[in-house]
């Protein structure tokens, strides 16, 4: 079996290292944002941030596994922002998913392909698609918070308690869950894509 072509010294190596750093910082940022959402009782958003953090950690591992060791110089900008309120954290996440995920990885895929690393290019493209999904989901939740529809809908939907699983149909979840006595903030509308 032929040995795989080395990435050492290639632009793809730099892109992989940058992607690993981007995903690692996104993981940390989303864990911080999840804790802030919890403090504000936006429990569905907390779950979204935590789920996305878990995704980002796995993306970091994908990129890390392609690296071959040693040092790689990677000049890059890092979001040195603060942990804001949940609305501002969602806005930051939307921007980061677009620039760090979709744009960065789409370009990295082109470079990997040019350098003959088709498998790596495929991973960059696939993860760019995931980052696009993350961005879209963050946009939906920011809109729901802004327009007041996170826990209020025009038509009845099925709400599920994130604590005990109790389901309720209506335009709003119950003020207090009849199953576990947690407040309505622990409910998510089924289909809201957590």
DAQUI-V267049 format. One record per residue. RES is the residue in one small letter. PHI is phi in radians with two decimals (999 if undefined). Layout:
res=RES phi=PHI
res=RES phi=PHI
This chain:
res=x phi=999
res=x phi=-1.26
res=x phi=-1.26
res=x phi=-1.13
res=x phi=-1.09
res=x phi=-1.28
res=x phi=-1.63
res=x phi=-0.93
res=x phi=1.37
res=x phi=-1.64
res=x phi=-1.14
res=x phi=-1.10
res=x phi=-1.05
res=x phi=-1.08
res=x phi=-1.15
res=x phi=-1.14
res=x phi=-1.12
res=x phi=-1.10
res=x phi=-1.13
res=x phi=-1.04
res=x phi=-1.15
res=x phi=-1.04
res=x phi=-1.20
res=x phi=-1.13
res=x phi=-1.23
res=x phi=-1.11
res=x phi=-0.97
res=x phi=-1.07
res=x phi=-1.01
res=x phi=-1.25
res=x phi=-1.13
res=x phi=-1.08
res=x phi=-1.14
res=x phi=-1.09
res=x phi=-1.12
res=x phi=-1.17
res=x phi=-1.06
res=x phi=-1.09
res=x phi=-1.04
res=x phi=-1.58
res=x phi=1.12
res=x phi=-1.66
res=x phi=-1.10
res=x phi=-1.10
res=x phi=-1.22
res=x phi=-0.97
res=x phi=-1.11
res=x phi=-1.10
res=x phi=-1.08
res=x phi=-1.18
res=x phi=-1.08
res=x phi=-1.16
res=x phi=-1.01
res=x phi=-1.07
res=x phi=-1.05
res=x phi=-1.11
res=x phi=-1.08
res=x phi=-1.20
res=x phi=-1.08
res=x phi=-1.00
res=x phi=-1.15
res=x phi=-0.99
res=x phi=-1.22
res=x phi=-1.04
res=x phi=-1.13
res=x phi=-1.42
res=x phi=-1.21
res=x phi=-1.94
res=x phi=1.63
res=x phi=1.42
res=x phi=-1.85
res=x phi=-2.30
res=x phi=-1.42
res=x phi=-2.29
res=x phi=-1.35
res=x phi=-2.74
res=x phi=-1.55
res=x phi=-2.08
res=x phi=-1.16
res=x phi=-1.78
res=x phi=-1.25
res=x phi=-1.83
res=x phi=-1.46
res=x phi=-1.70
res=x phi=-1.34
res=x phi=-1.07
res=x phi=-1.08
res=x phi=-1.21
res=x phi=-1.15
res=x phi=-1.11
res=x phi=-1.09
res=x phi=-1.11
res=x phi=-1.07
res=x phi=-1.06
res=x phi=-1.11
res=x phi=-1.15
res=x phi=-1.10
res=x phi=-1.22
res=x phi=-1.38
res=x phi=-1.32
res=x phi=-1.66
res=x phi=-1.09
res=x phi=-1.20
res=x phi=-1.06
res=x phi=-1.38
res=x phi=-1.12
res=x phi=-1.16
res=x phi=-1.09
res=x phi=-1.11
res=x phi=-1.07
res=x phi=-1.11
res=x phi=-1.04
res=x phi=-1.11
res=x phi=-1.02
res=x phi=-1.54
res=x phi=1.48
res=x phi=-1.90
res=x phi=-1.10
res=x phi=-1.13
res=x phi=-1.14
res=x phi=-1.02
res=x phi=-1.08
res=x phi=-1.15
res=x phi=-1.02
res=x phi=-1.14
res=x phi=-1.11
res=x phi=-1.25
res=x phi=-1.05
res=x phi=-1.12
res=x phi=-1.11
res=x phi=-1.09
res=x phi=-1.11
res=x phi=-1.09
res=x phi=-1.01
res=x phi=-0.99
res=x phi=-1.07
res=x phi=-1.16
res=x phi=-1.07
res=x phi=-1.07
res=x phi=-1.07
res=x phi=-1.22
res=x phi=-1.09
res=x phi=-1.07
res=x phi=-1.11
res=x phi=-1.16
res=x phi=-1.14
res=x phi=-1.68
res=x phi=1.35
res=x phi=-1.73
res=x phi=-1.05
res=x phi=-2.19
res=x phi=-2.62
res=x phi=-2.18
res=x phi=-1.27
res=x phi=-2.02
res=x phi=-1.04
res=x phi=-2.32
res=x phi=-1.63
res=x phi=-1.78
res=x phi=-2.20
res=x phi=-1.27
res=x phi=-1.27
res=x phi=-1.59
res=x phi=-1.97
res=x phi=1.56
res=x phi=-1.02
res=x phi=-2.00
res=x phi=-2.51
res=x phi=-1.86
res=x phi=2.98
res=x phi=-1.41
res=x phi=-2.46
res=x phi=-1.26
res=x phi=-1.10
res=x phi=-1.03
res=x phi=-2.31
res=x phi=-1.13
res=x phi=-1.22
res=x phi=-1.51
res=x phi=-2.39
res=x phi=1.20
res=x phi=-1.45
res=x phi=-1.22
res=x phi=-0.97
res=x phi=-1.09
res=x phi=-1.52
res=x phi=-1.72
res=x phi=-2.33
res=x phi=-1.30
res=x phi=-1.06
res=x phi=1.74
res=x phi=-1.39
res=x phi=1.15
res=x phi=-1.50
